[in-house]
Amino acid sequence: MLTMWLSIYPALTLALWLFEQLGLSQLALPLRTLVLTVVLVPIMVYVLVPAVTSALKRAARIKSSAKS
């Protein structure tokens, strides 16, 4: 759950901000949702979730080796 939230929240916040900046917030809700999912789902699956998972694993290894 933490991995997903750490990946989704910043990506979604950035995407919504970009929509506002580019004037895409004027699109109808179903179209905005379609665009967001087409863009964000692949980024989440192939980039952000693996990166966050890897970072959390590294942090856990560092923490466990510091205890030893």
Residue, then its C-alpha position, 0 to 999 in steps of 0.5 A: m500500500l505504501t509503495m502504491w501511494l508513494s507512486i500514485y500521489p505525486a504522479l497524480t498531483l503532477a498530472l492534475w497540475l499539468f492539466e491545469q497549466l495546459g488548459l486541459s482541465q476544461l475537458a469533460l470528466p470522462l475524457r480527462t479520466l481517459v487521458l489521465t489513465v492512458v498516460l499514468v497507468p503505464i508510467m506507474v506500472y513500468v517506471l514509478v512503482p518499480a522505482v519506489t519498490s527498489a528504493l524502499k528495499r534499498a532503504a530496508r537493507i541499509k536499515s537492517s545492515a546498520k542494526s548489525 
